[in-house]
């Protein structure tokens, strides 16, 4: 694997983006609405628990931050400065993701377990505000994808900001050495022509595949597994 996550990569990710970074890898112990945080204390523990299980050969991309109760409370707290806001985000999510519990078992987790997608790096496309000069990734949170559309209409510069941010995140922090395969989650992301245009410019050697959002109405475990199997078969055909 070219874009393997080493101990050094892991530490850079944990230092810079623990509030947004996650992997399509779940321990057997995970429960509730979040997967267990993928935390290790030192290099020896990384080699024992995570080495060879995490990678960025495939990168799974969501649209943006959803508004959980914790994030909603943060957005209403106007007294926090950027650093305090960022620390609060880390308190809500730290090297974990929301695809635990029923969502994980219905969609990503069981669908890709045992395939080349298991262990893939996961992030969101829109997470950098226009004035985010240090690539802190404070998030652009909305209740759903439709809530993002008026923001993009008023601030179209967010497209360029976030494709540049994604490039920085993957090459400088995650440490990829070549353009990865992308799996885009949900129709809002997959149907956005400007995102697709920018992806071809910034990741010219990448392929993009579509996987349904984990909350897609009427979609159950069987349908998600069929989508996952189709994606894997397409990978194999390209090889």
C-alpha positions in Angstrom: 0.0 0.0 0.0 1.5 3.3 -1.1 -0.5 5.6 1.3 -0.1 3.5 4.4 -0.5 5.3 7.8 2.7 5.1 9.8 3.2 6.0 13.4 4.6 9.4 12.2 1.5 10.0 10.0 -0.8 9.0 12.9 0.9 11.5 15.3 0.6 14.3 12.7 -3.1 13.6 12.2 -3.7 13.4 16.0 -1.9 16.6 16.6 -3.5 18.7 13.8 -6.9 17.1 13.0 -8.2 14.8 15.8 -11.6 16.6 15.7 -12.2 15.8 12.0 -10.0 12.8 11.3 -11.3 9.3 11.4 -10.9 5.9 9.7 -13.2 3.3 8.4 -12.0 0.9 11.0 -14.0 -0.2 14.0 -12.9 -2.3 16.9 -15.2 -5.1 17.9 -16.0 -3.3 21.2 -17.6 -0.2 19.6 -21.1 0.7 20.8 -23.4 3.6 20.9 -23.5 6.3 18.2 -19.8 6.7 17.9 -17.1 4.3 17.1 -14.4 3.8 19.8 -11.7 6.4 19.4 -8.6 5.0 17.7 -6.2 6.2 20.4 -2.7 4.8 21.2 -0.3 6.2 23.7 3.0 5.4 22.0 4.7 3.9 19.0 4.8 0.4 20.5 1.0 0.4 21.1 0.5 1.7 17.5 2.5 -1.2 16.1 0.5 -3.6 18.3 -3.0 -2.3 17.6 -3.2 -0.2 14.4 -0.2 -0.7 12.2 -1.2 -2.1 8.8 -4.9 -1.4 9.5 -5.1 2.3 8.6 -4.4 3.8 5.2 -5.3 6.6 2.8 -5.2 4.6 -0.5 -9.0 5.2 -0.3 -10.3 8.5 1.3 -14.0 8.6 2.3 -15.4 12.2 2.1 -18.5 13.6 3.7 -20.0 16.9 2.8 -19.6 18.9 6.1 -20.1 18.8 9.8 -23.6 17.9 10.9 -25.0 19.8 13.9 -25.1 17.5 16.9 -26.3 18.8 20.3 -22.8 19.5 21.3 -21.9 21.4 18.1 -25.2 23.3 18.3 -24.3 24.5 21.8 -20.9 25.6 20.6 -22.3 27.6 17.8 -24.6 29.4 20.2 -21.6 30.3 22.5 -20.4 33.5 21.0 -17.8 34.2 23.7 -15.3 31.5 22.7 -12.4 32.5 20.6 -11.1 30.3 17.8 -8.7 28.3 20.0 -11.3 27.7 22.6 -13.8 26.7 19.9 -11.3 24.2 18.5 -10.6 22.7 21.9 -14.3 22.3 22.5 -14.6 20.5 19.1 -11.9 18.1 20.2 -14.0 17.4 23.4 -16.9 16.4 21.2 -15.0 14.2 18.8 -11.4 13.0 19.1 -10.0 10.5 16.6 -13.4 8.9 16.2 -16.4 9.2 14.0 -20.2 9.1 14.1 -20.4 5.8 12.2 -20.8 3.6 15.2 -23.8 1.9 16.6 -26.7 1.3 14.2 -25.3 3.7 11.5 -22.0 1.9 11.4 -23.5 -1.6 11.3 -26.1 -0.6 8.7 -23.8 1.3 6.3 -20.0 1.7 6.2 -18.8 -0.7 8.8 -20.3 -4.0 7.8 -20.5 -3.1 4.1 -16.7 -2.6 3.7 -15.4 -4.9 6.4 -12.7 -7.2 5.0 -12.2 -5.2 1.8 -9.6 -2.7 0.7 -11.8 0.1 1.9 -11.6 -1.0 5.5 -9.2 1.3 7.4 -9.6 4.2 4.9 -9.1 7.8 6.0 -12.3 9.7 6.5 -12.9 13.5 6.4 -15.3 16.2 5.3 -15.0 18.3 2.2 -16.3 21.6 3.7 -14.5 22.4 7.0 -12.3 25.4 6.3 -13.8 28.9 6.7 -12.7 31.6 4.4 -10.4 33.2 7.0 -8.9 30.0 8.2 -5.3 30.9 7.4 -3.7 28.1 9.5 -5.9 25.3 8.2 -7.4 24.7 11.6 -10.6 23.2 10.2 -13.2 24.8 12.5 -16.0 23.2 10.5 -18.8 24.6 8.5 -21.8 23.0 10.3 -25.3 22.8 9.0 -28.3 20.6 10.0 -28.2 18.9 6.6 -26.7 19.3 3.1 -29.4 21.7 1.9 -28.4 24.2 4.7 -25.0 24.5 3.1 -26.3 25.7 -0.3 -27.1 29.3 0.7 -23.7 29.6 2.4 -21.9 28.5 -0.8 -24.1 30.9 -2.9 -23.1 33.8 -0.7 -19.5 32.7 -0.3 -18.4 30.8 -3.5 -14.8 31.3 -2.4 -15.4 28.4 0.0 -15.0 26.0 -2.9 -11.5 27.0 -3.6 -10.6 27.3 0.0 -11.7 23.8 0.8 -10.2 22.0 -2.2 -6.9 23.7 -1.3 -7.5 22.6 2.3 -8.2 19.0 1.4 -4.9 19.0 -0.7 -3.0 20.3 2.3 -4.7 17.9 4.7 -4.0 14.8 2.7 -0.5 15.6 1.4 1.0 17.5 4.3 -0.8 16.0 7.4 -2.0 12.5 6.4 1.2 12.1 4.3 -0.1 10.5 1.1 2.4 10.1 -1.6 0.0 9.8 -4.6 -3.6 10.8 -5.3 -5.9 8.4 -3.6 -9.2 6.8 -4.6 -12.1 8.9 -3.3 -15.5 7.7 -2.1 -18.0 10.5 -1.8 -20.9 10.1 0.6 -24.3 11.3 -0.4 -25.9 13.0 -3.4 -25.2 16.6 -2.3 -21.5 16.0 -2.6 -21.7 13.8 -5.7 -24.0 16.1 -7.6 -22.0 19.3 -7.1 -20.4 20.1 -10.4 -18.0 22.7 -9.0 -16.5 20.2 -6.5 -16.1 17.6 -9.3 -14.4 20.3 -11.5 -12.0 21.2 -8.8 -11.2 17.6 -7.9 -10.0 16.9 -11.5 -7.6 19.9 -11.1 -6.3 19.2 -7.7 -6.4 15.4 -7.7 -6.0 14.6 -11.5 -5.0 11.0 -10.9 -7.9 10.2 -8.6 -11.1 8.3 -9.3 -14.3 9.2 -7.4 -17.0 6.7 -6.4 -20.4 7.3 -4.9 -21.7 5.7 -1.8 -25.1 6.7 -0.3 -25.3 8.8 2.9 -25.8 6.6 6.0 -29.2 8.2 6.6 -30.5 7.7 3.1 -34.3 7.1 3.4 -35.5 3.6 2.6 -31.9 2.2 2.5 -31.1 -0.7 4.7 -28.2 -3.0 5.3 -28.8 -5.0 2.1 -28.8 -1.9 -0.2 -25.6 -0.5 1.4 -23.8 -3.8 1.0 -24.9 -4.0 -2.7 -23.4 -0.5 -3.2 -20.2 -1.4 -1.5 -19.9 -4.6 -3.5 -20.3 -2.6 -6.7 -17.6 -0.2 -5.7 -15.2 -3.0 -4.9 -15.9 -4.7 -8.2 -15.2 -1.4 -10.0 -11.9 -1.2 -8.2 -10.9 -4.7 -9.3 -11.8 -3.9 -12.9 -9.5 -0.9 -12.9 -6.7 -3.0 -11.6 
